Amino acid sequence: MTTNVSTSQLMPATARRHGDARFVRHLLMAAAISIAWVVLLCATFDPKWDSNDDVGMSMIAHGYGVVDYGSDLLLFSNVVWGCIVRSLPSIDGLLGYSTATLLALTLAASTVVYFLLRLGVRPIVACLILTVAFMRPILFPQFTETAGLLAIAGVLGLLAYDRHRSAFDLVLACCLTFLAYLIRDQELALVVAVALPLVPWRKLAALRAARIAAAGLAICILAATVANVRAYSSPEWQTFRQQNLARAPLTDFGAAKFILERPDLMQRHGLSPNDIVLVSSWFFVDPRLSNPELLWALMSEIKPQAVVEKNLSSSVSDLSLLLGPQLLTLTLLGAALLMILLRPRLFVAWFICLAAFLAFTAAGRSPPVRVCLPLLALLTIAAVTMDLQVPRWRRLILFAALLAGALVNAWNLVGEAIASDKAVAQARQNRFVSPESIFVWGASLPYELVFPVFTRERDVHSTRIYALGVLTLAPNSVPTADEARGQGFLTRLRSQAGIPLIADADEESLLNTYCLEHYGVPLKMSVATRTPLWTKKNASCANSAQ
């Protein structure tokens, strides 16, 4: 006769109570440490978004700046995350997108510390991990990094479940993974790929509870995916997506340089080199240049093999990003822990990580910091979980390396945060106000400084931006609304009154050449407003006879 007896039933009652008490202690300690760390950093410094992507999604969610009205369709994140962001109440006027990001980072930090404690890592080491892996994402938040850190917490949750068989750990790991998927599914996929040799997948697959949890996670991801597809199913969003896919090779993956090497190709399609550079610089306001059929026709004549070979030839310079100021400490620390531990699984994870970076360069895009940081953090944190399996002297060296890395990282980031705070204060002093559409080209306006993390609702009432960027052709954008009212970029540019424009010198030069090539008149520019961070000019491409 066979009987099913769980491990908990075989454990003495006193041991179970001790385990439960330790579980609660770890949970409370992790939450206290992480919340205190986030509050300390946010109270000491003024967090600034790491890129204008988050600023754009905050604008979409709350209906200001570059969009005509608020929406759940954040474009880069799942529509379910958009619903969560927009449902959060405003606290002291703080925008819901900022609140959601800080809460997600706090959750990621708390669960990483909790799972590290569950895996036997000492509290001091877990605190050092917070300094190494979470200090930059808190001071300079970026949604891809937030998703990556949540995914790391999910991976650690699986390791904790493998050790303790706690249903709470398993469910929490699945919830963190699902949240990471909602915020940035591509970064979740990368983290999981690098974690493949680090997690005992076969062992977990043999457990019924793990299989049920995996099925539940898959159902949730499928449901969120279906909801996202349905949300973008309207004809206007389908048109935008076609245009967005067609422009991506030129704006994101450096395909413009291959087209510029083919004068015959440009001549055949009636384009000048300036036209190609304009489109690659987010100039979508001329429907003839941004026509998806034209862009795909251009790309169809570029041989993929030649693109990959040429991009890989520059891979060494692209990978030098790992030794740049933002990632140097994390890269060197991760490499040092790898050499100290000499674990085969860790070597394989590093190989997958570097292969992913090479894949970015082969596609024509240097791996961004926001993509690299979570992967390097995963490799560092994974190494820390392995230090219990090595001799004491190696553990001491590992701790010394981690301490040195944390101190250097903190020192560098404090200096960076102080400089950022001064720039944000300067932007607030020169308050950006645009009750009527002001034309902003690309990143010529420092969005991250003008709209930092702690932007309040009262700060965005009078901001309407006709942005030349990824959202120019979106159905809910200010450009789309202005074009529908007959107040679009080209219409106003060709008028004597002109347009209020914020652009850098290179973009002004491109626009001048465009006016000469397409209208036969030069661009007339005059300064309207000048601040230390941006200059607004009046630009007109009108014929003097008009």
URMO-V838594 format. One record per pair of residues at least 12 apart in sequence whose ideal C-beta (glycine too) atoms are under 7 Angstrom apart, sorted by sequence separation. I is the first residue (numbers start at 1). J is the second residue. If there is no record, write none. Layout:
i:I j:J
i:I j:J
This chain:
i:85 j:97
i:88 j:100
i:137 j:149
i:157 j:169
i:161 j:173
i:338 j:350
i:466 j:478
i:467 j:479
i:511 j:523
i:525 j:537
i:526 j:538
i:60 j:73
i:61 j:74
i:113 j:126
i:116 j:129
i:260 j:273
i:465 j:478
i:466 j:479
i:60 j:74
i:72 j:86
i:275 j:289
i:464 j:478
i:525 j:539
i:60 j:75
i:85 j:100
i:134 j:149
i:157 j:172
i:158 j:173
i:357 j:372
i:508 j:523
i:70 j:86
i:84 j:100
i:157 j:173
i:260 j:276
i:466 j:482
i:523 j:539
i:524 j:540
i:57 j:74
i:112 j:129
i:113 j:130
i:259 j:276
i:508 j:525
i:57 j:75
i:432 j:450
i:523 j:541
i:57 j:76
i:154 j:173
i:157 j:176
i:427 j:446
i:57 j:77
i:256 j:276
i:521 j:541
i:61 j:82
i:109 j:130
i:256 j:277
i:154 j:176
i:353 j:375
i:427 j:449
i:519 j:541
i:521 j:543
i:53 j:76
i:153 j:176
i:154 j:177
i:427 j:450
i:466 j:489
i:61 j:85
i:256 j:280
i:61 j:86
i:109 j:134
i:269 j:294
i:424 j:449
i:440 j:465
i:494 j:519
i:150 j:176
i:151 j:177
i:154 j:180
i:353 j:379
i:423 j:449
i:442 j:468
i:515 j:541
i:435 j:462
i:437 j:464
i:438 j:465
i:439 j:466
i:440 j:467
i:441 j:468
i:442 j:469
i:269 j:297
i:424 j:452
i:434 j:462
i:436 j:464
i:437 j:465
i:438 j:466
i:440 j:468
i:500 j:528
i:150 j:179
i:151 j:180
i:250 j:279
i:251 j:280
i:269 j:298
i:350 j:379
i:433 j:462
i:434 j:463
i:435 j:464
i:437 j:466
i:150 j:180
i:250 j:280
i:349 j:379
i:434 j:464
i:251 j:282
i:432 j:463
i:434 j:465
i:105 j:137
i:247 j:279
i:502 j:534
i:62 j:95
i:105 j:138
i:147 j:180
i:150 j:183
i:265 j:298
i:349 j:382
i:502 j:535
i:62 j:96
i:502 j:536
i:61 j:96
i:62 j:97
i:61 j:97
i:105 j:141
i:147 j:183
i:151 j:187
i:155 j:191
i:265 j:301
i:346 j:382
i:500 j:536
i:501 j:537
i:58 j:95
i:146 j:183
i:147 j:184
i:151 j:188
i:247 j:284
i:346 j:383
i:108 j:146
i:115 j:153
i:162 j:200
i:319 j:357
i:500 j:538
i:501 j:539
i:58 j:97
i:148 j:187
i:152 j:191
i:170 j:209
i:174 j:213
i:178 j:217
i:259 j:298
i:57 j:97
i:58 j:98
i:101 j:141
i:112 j:152
i:116 j:156
i:119 j:159
i:143 j:183
i:144 j:184
i:147 j:187
i:151 j:191
i:155 j:195
i:159 j:199
i:170 j:210
i:177 j:217
i:181 j:221
i:346 j:386
i:498 j:538
i:499 j:539
i:105 j:146
i:108 j:149
i:112 j:153
i:115 j:156
i:119 j:160
i:143 j:184
i:147 j:188
i:151 j:192
i:158 j:199
i:162 j:203
i:437 j:478
i:498 j:539
i:104 j:146
i:108 j:150
i:111 j:153
i:115 j:157
i:118 j:160
i:162 j:204
i:167 j:209
i:171 j:213
i:174 j:216
i:178 j:220
i:182 j:224
i:327 j:369
i:334 j:376
i:341 j:383
i:498 j:540
i:144 j:187
i:148 j:191
i:155 j:198
i:170 j:213
i:174 j:217
i:178 j:221
i:181 j:224
i:247 j:290
i:259 j:302
i:315 j:358
i:318 j:361
i:326 j:369
i:330 j:373
i:337 j:380
i:343 j:386
i:112 j:156
i:119 j:163
i:155 j:199
i:255 j:299
i:258 j:302
i:496 j:540
i:101 j:146
i:108 j:153
i:115 j:160
i:250 j:295
i:321 j:366
i:327 j:372
i:331 j:376
i:334 j:379
i:338 j:383
i:341 j:386
i:437 j:482
i:495 j:540
i:104 j:150
i:118 j:164
i:158 j:204
i:246 j:292
i:315 j:361
i:321 j:367
i:327 j:373
i:330 j:376
i:334 j:380
i:337 j:383
i:493 j:539
i:496 j:542
i:243 j:290
i:255 j:302
i:314 j:361
i:330 j:377
i:333 j:380
i:493 j:540
i:494 j:541
i:495 j:542
i:247 j:295
i:318 j:366
i:493 j:541
i:494 j:542
i:243 j:292
i:246 j:295
i:258 j:307
i:312 j:361
i:327 j:376
i:334 j:383
i:341 j:390
i:242 j:292
i:246 j:296
i:249 j:299
i:311 j:361
i:312 j:362
i:322 j:372
i:330 j:380
i:439 j:489
i:496 j:546
i:118 j:169
i:311 j:362
i:321 j:372
i:311 j:363
i:311 j:364
i:308 j:362
i:340 j:394
i:307 j:364
i:340 j:397
i:445 j:502
i:340 j:398
i:444 j:502
i:444 j:503
i:439 j:499
i:444 j:504
i:111 j:172
i:337 j:398
i:340 j:401
i:439 j:500
i:441 j:502
i:438 j:500
i:439 j:501
i:440 j:502
i:441 j:503
i:444 j:507
i:38 j:102
i:337 j:401
i:438 j:502
i:111 j:176
i:336 j:401
i:442 j:507
i:77 j:143
i:441 j:507
i:38 j:105
i:76 j:143
i:38 j:106
i:333 j:401
i:333 j:402
i:35 j:106
i:38 j:109
i:34 j:106
i:37 j:109
i:333 j:405
i:34 j:109
i:104 j:179
i:34 j:110
i:329 j:405
i:31 j:110
i:34 j:113
i:104 j:183
i:329 j:408
i:30 j:110
i:33 j:113
i:329 j:409
i:30 j:113
i:329 j:412
i:30 j:114
i:449 j:533
i:57 j:143
i:27 j:114
i:30 j:117
i:54 j:141
i:446 j:533
i:26 j:114
i:29 j:117
i:54 j:142
i:446 j:534
i:54 j:143
i:445 j:534
i:50 j:140
i:53 j:143
i:444 j:534
i:26 j:117
i:47 j:138
i:50 j:141
i:51 j:142
i:26 j:118
i:47 j:139
i:48 j:140
i:49 j:141
i:50 j:142
i:37 j:130
i:47 j:140
i:49 j:142
i:29 j:123
i:33 j:127
i:41 j:135
i:45 j:139
i:47 j:141
i:34 j:130
i:41 j:138
i:41 j:139
i:438 j:536
i:38 j:138
i:81 j:182
i:430 j:531
i:80 j:182
i:81 j:183
i:430 j:532
i:430 j:533
i:78 j:182
i:77 j:182
i:77 j:183
i:426 j:532
i:427 j:533
i:77 j:184
i:426 j:533
i:76 j:184
i:255 j:364
i:253 j:363
i:254 j:364
i:253 j:364
i:254 j:365
i:253 j:365
i:252 j:365
i:80 j:224
i:78 j:224
i:80 j:227
i:198 j:345
i:79 j:227
i:197 j:345
i:79 j:228
i:78 j:228
i:197 j:348
i:198 j:349
i:79 j:231
i:197 j:349
i:194 j:349
i:196 j:352
i:7 j:165
i:73 j:231
i:194 j:352
i:72 j:231
i:73 j:232
i:193 j:352
i:194 j:353
i:282 j:442
i:281 j:442
i:193 j:356
i:190 j:356
i:190 j:371
i:194 j:375
i:191 j:374
i:195 j:378
i:285 j:468
i:187 j:371
i:191 j:375
i:194 j:378
i:198 j:382
i:190 j:375
i:283 j:468
i:282 j:468
i:187 j:374
i:191 j:378
i:282 j:469
i:285 j:472
i:284 j:472
i:284 j:473
i:132 j:330
i:132 j:333
i:285 j:488
i:285 j:489
i:286 j:490
i:285 j:490
i:152 j:374
i:151 j:374
i:155 j:378
i:145 j:370
i:149 j:374
i:152 j:377
i:144 j:370
i:148 j:374
i:152 j:378
i:159 j:385
i:281 j:507
i:144 j:371
i:142 j:370
i:145 j:373
i:149 j:377
i:145 j:374
i:152 j:381
i:281 j:510
i:243 j:473
i:278 j:510
i:240 j:473
i:277 j:510
i:240 j:474
i:240 j:475
i:274 j:510
i:278 j:514
i:136 j:373
i:237 j:475
i:236 j:475
i:274 j:513
i:274 j:514
i:274 j:517
i:133 j:377
i:272 j:517
i:133 j:380
i:132 j:380
i:133 j:381
i:129 j:381
i:129 j:384
i:125 j:384
i:121 j:384
i:121 j:385
i:119 j:385
i:116 j:384
i:120 j:388
i:112 j:381
i:116 j:385
i:132 j:405
i:125 j:399
i:128 j:402
i:132 j:406
i:135 j:409
i:139 j:413
i:128 j:403
i:131 j:406
i:135 j:410
i:125 j:402
i:132 j:409
i:136 j:413
i:128 j:406
i:131 j:409
i:135 j:413
i:139 j:417
i:131 j:410
i:141 j:453
i:51 j:370
i:50 j:370
i:98 j:453
i:98 j:454
i:98 j:455
i:94 j:454
i:95 j:455
i:94 j:456
i:95 j:457
i:93 j:456
i:93 j:457
i:93 j:458
i:90 j:457
i:45 j:417
i:48 j:420
i:46 j:421
i:45 j:421
i:48 j:424
i:46 j:424
i:52 j:443
i:55 j:447
i:55 j:448
i:58 j:451
i:52 j:447
i:65 j:460
i:52 j:448
i:55 j:451
i:64 j:460
i:51 j:448
i:65 j:463
i:49 j:448
i:64 j:463
i:66 j:465
i:48 j:448
i:65 j:465
i:48 j:449
i:66 j:467
i:49 j:452
i:48 j:452
i:49 j:453
i:67 j:471
i:47 j:452
i:48 j:453
i:66 j:471
i:71 j:476
i:46 j:452
i:47 j:453
i:47 j:454
i:69 j:476
i:46 j:454
i:68 j:476
i:67 j:476
i:68 j:477
i:67 j:477
i:68 j:478
i:66 j:477
i:67 j:478
i:66 j:478
i:68 j:481
i:56 j:471
